[in-house]
Amino acid sequence: MAQFIMNQDAVDPKIVPQKTLYTGATMPAVGIGTFGSDRFSNEDIAAAVYDAIHSGYRFVDCAACYGNEKDIGEVFHKIFVEEGLPREEVFVISKLWNDKHAPEDVIASCKQTLEDLQLDYLDCYLVHWPFPNYHAPGVSVDSRSADARPYIHEEFMATWRAMESLVEQGLVKHIGTSNVTIPKLSMILRDAKIKPAINEMELHPCFQQGELYQYCVDNGIQPVGFCPIGSPTRPDRDMTPEDLADIQQPTVVRIAQAHGVHPAVICIKWAVQRGQVPIPFSIHHNEYVSNLRCATEDPLTIQEIEDLKGVERYCRLIKGQVFLWEGANDWLDLWDVDGTIPGWNGYERKFN
């Protein structure tokens, strides 16, 4: 058997801050994402995960729809089985894709992910989006599925019951949500037997989601933030002219200069000190090591944290246009911006 050996410039996992979930389980305060967009190969992403774990990462965020879980599974096999790193030292998330919301598909989908990742269990399994609306990989933002429909709470809870059964069967330690809103999450919490442990959501200085973030914290749900530096390598179809780049914001640049670091590092520091768990993605060794190391040293000052509140521009980057249904007005209908959930036949159901 090969021996697990940390890289020479690795960050000691023991000094990386930890977050405690409502179950008492802990997870690292920084993870590595694996959504390679359409810009990176599965092999590049798997190699980055392998090296990142040897560099001190102990949280890997995966998803079936990223199309690379088999490649990452080879990495996990090598690290856990061949090199002997204890499985329980790495927190692994995966996600249920939209076309697998039928209760009978949830267990099969989770088992397929476990087989692909070559794991016996997941630390957390998320419902990737709260609607079963499917889109083919690579379609344009104008593409619409004839079967797409708005959020229907009864349907989602049928999916959630199957998610709860995964915990009861020992296939996953925790379950969680992603891309939900306060109206949706409120009803899920009201009706769940096992409440979400994690909510994955877009979080970066230009899109801080203060109300949803605080709602999660107040209800014992750990926020995990994707696009923590503004996702500059997201697919072209997700980019619009009005989007802002966090790392170019004057306040972020000024604070970065004061610390002598790249502006991306300031975005990660802000996320960790605020309390969410960022999952930056990179295939470059120096970048992902820097992203992890910055959580362990040279913290932002109280004034810098306060100044970064002013960077908020309500700039959502991942708008989800491909999930819209017939009759929806625009992508804002996905996000319940007025506190209501658009429903069947254009009527709106207020949460109560």
N, C-alpha and C positions, 0 to 999 in steps of 0.2 A: 504494500500500500504506500502511495505517495504521502508525504507529510504536508499538512497545511502550514504554509509559511507566509507571514505578512510581508508586504512590500517594504522596502527600506524607508520610503517616505510616508508610510501609512499613518493614519490618525488612529490612536488607541481608541477602540470602541467604548472603553470604560469611561472616557472623559466626554463622550458625546452626550448632550442632555437627553433625558428620557421623558416621555409623556405617559401618564397613567390613565388607562381606560377605566370605565365605570366597573368593570369586572375585577379590577386590581392588576390586570396584565399591563405590561409596559411595552412601549415601542420607541424607537429612536426618534429624535426631533428633526432629523433630516433623512430623506430617502432618495433613491435614484429611480427616475421614471424610465419607462421602456417603450413609450410611444415614439417610434422613429419617424413618424410622418411618412412622406413618400420620398424622403431625402437620404435615408440610410438603410443599408441592407440588414437583414436579420443577423447575418454573421457579425457585422460591426457592432450591433446592439448586444448580442450575446457576449462578445469579447469584452465590451465595456462592463457588463455586469460581472463577469469573471474577475476582471482587474479591480473593479470597484469594491467587491467583497474583500479582496486581498489588500485593499487600501483602507479598510476600516468601515465600510458601509455594512449596516445590519438591517436594512429595510429596503425591499425591492417591490416596486409597484408594477404589477402586470395586468393584462387583460386579454381575454380570448380574441377580441376583435383586432388586436394589434398584429395578429398573424405570426407571432414569433415565440409562442410559448414552448413549442417543441425544441427550438434552439436554446432557449433559456433553460429548459429541462436538462439538456445535456450538460450545461454549466453546473446546475444544482447537483446532478449525479456525481460529477467530477469532484466538486467541493465537499459534499456531504458524505458520499460513499467512498470515493477513492482517496480523498485527502483527509477525511476524518473531522472536519469542522462539525460540531454538534448542530443538528437541524434546528433545535430550539433557540439557537443564538441569532437566527435571521428571521425577521418578521416579513412574511410574504402575503401580499394582497393580490387577488384577481377579481374579475368582474363578469357578471352575467350579461351577455349581449342581448340586444333588443328582440331578436327573432327567437329567443328561448324563454320568453316570459310565461308560456303555458306551464301550469304547475307540473305536468308530466315531463316537461323538458328541463326543469331546473336541476333536478338531481343528476340527470344524464349529462347535462352541460358541466356541472361541477366535477363530476367524475372524469369527464374528458379532459378538463383542465388539469386535474390531479395527475392523470396519466401522462399528459403532455409535459408537465413540469416535473414529473418523476418524484412526486411528493405524496406522503400519506395523509396530510391535512394542510389546510390553509389557515393562516392566522386570522384573515378576514376575507369575506367574499361580499362584494358590493353588487347592487343592481345598478348597472352602468348609467342608464337613463330611465326616467320614470314612466316612459311610454314604450309600447312594443313596436314602434315605427322603425321599419328597417330601410336601409338604403344600401345599394350595391357599392362595394369599395370603389373609390375614385370618381363617383358621379359628381356632376356639377351641383352648385348650391341651388340651382333652379329645378333640379330633379325632384319629383314628388311620387311617393308610393300611393297607389289607389287604395291600399288598405290602411293608410295612416289615419290615426284618430287622436283626439285629445286625451288628456289624463282622465281615467275613469277609476275612481278610488276602489270600487269593489273588485275590479280586475287586478289592480295593483296588489290589493291585500291577498288575493288568491296566490299571486306570485310570492308575496312575503311569507305566507304560511308555509310554502314549499322551502323558502329560504330558512325559516325557523327549523324545519325538519332536518336540515343539514347540520345544524348545531346539535340537535338531539341525537343524530347518528354519529357524531364525532368526526364528520368530514371537514368541518370548519370550526374554529374557536369563536369567531364573532361574525356578525353580519352587519351590513351597513348600506348607506344610500349614496347616491352621487347625482349631481345636477338637479337637485330638488329645490323647492322654494319653501318659505315659511308656511303658506297655506297647505301645501302638500305634506310637509313634514309634521305639521300639527296634527293632521288626521292620522298619519302613520303612527305617531306616538300614542295617540288616543286608542288605537285599535290593535296595536302590536302586543303579542305575548312576550316576545324578545325584542327589546328596543334596539335601534341602530347604535353601534358602538362608535362608528366613524361616519362622517359625511364628507365626501370628496367634492370640492367646489373650486371654481376659478378664483384665485386670490393673488393679487399683486398690487404694488403701490397705486397704480392707476385704476384699480378695481378692487376696493377693500371689502365690499359687502358687509358693512358694519352691523346691520340689523340681523342678517342671517348668521353671521359669525357669532354674535352675542347670543342669539337664540340657541345655537348649538351648544355653546359653553354653558348656558343656564340650564340646559337639559341633559348635561353630562355626556354630550356627544363630541368626540374629538374632531375638529376640522382638519382635513388634509387638503393642502392647496396645490392645484396644478397651475401651470403657466406662471410660476413664481417670479420669473424675470421677464415676463411678457411674451414668451414663446416665439422668439424670432425665427425659428425653423418650422413653425406650423405650416400645414399645406397651403399652397397658394389660394385654394378655394375658400379658405377661412380668413383670408385677408381682405379688408375693405379700406377704401381711401380715408375714412375717418378714424381708423385705428391709430393709437398712440404707442410709442416705444418707451417703456418704463426707464430703460437704461440711458435714454437721452433727456429725461426730465431734468431741468436745471438743479432742482433740489437734490436729486439723487446723485448727479454728477458732482455737485459741490461737496456733499458728504463723502463721496468716494475719494475725492482729491484730498480731503482732510485725513482720511485713513490710509491713503496711498494704495488703494486697491481699485479693481475694475468695478464699475457701477453695478454689475450683476451681483457681486458679492454683497453690496449694501442691501439689495432686494432680499437676498437669502437671510442676512442678519436680521433685517426687519421682521421677516416672517417668523423666524425662530423666537425672537424676543417678544413678539406680539402674542404668540401662543399656538399658531397653527403649525402643522408639519409640512414643509415644502418638499416637493418631489421634482427637483430640477433634472433635466435630461441633458446628457452630453456623451459623446463617444470619445472625448479627448481627455486623457489622463490628467493633465494639469488642471483642467476645468473642474472635473468632478471631485478631485482631491481638494481643490480650493473651496468648492461649495460645502464640503463636509468640514474642513478645517475651520472655516470662518465662524462656525457655530460654537467653537471651543475657545476663541480668543478675541481680544480687542472688541468688546461689545460697543454698540451704539450708546451714546449718552441719552439721558432722559430728554434733553432738548432736541436731539436729532430724531428721536422717535416721534416727538410732538411735531417737528417740522414735516416729517413724512406723511402725517395725516393730511397735510395740505396738498399732497400730490394726487389725491383722489380726483378722478375725472369721470367716474362711472363708465369706464371704457371696457365693455365686455368684448373679449376677443373671440371666444368660442360661442357663436350665436346659435348654432344648431338648426340653421335654416332647412337642412335636408330632412328634418323630422316633422315639418309642418304638414297639416292635413288640409283637405279641401274645405274651404270656408274660413280658414284662418286668415287674419289680416296681414300679419307679418311676423318676423321672428320674436317680437316682444310677447306674442301670445303664448310662447313656450315658458315664459318666466313670470307670469302672474304679477306684473308690475303694479297693478292697481289693487292688489290684495285679493283678487278673485281668480278662480280657475275657469278658463273658457271650457264650456261643455258641449254636449250634443246639440245640434241644430242651432248653434250660435248663441244659446242662452248661457248665462253665467250663474254658477252656483257659489254663493258666498260661504266661506267657512264659518261654522258656528260651533 
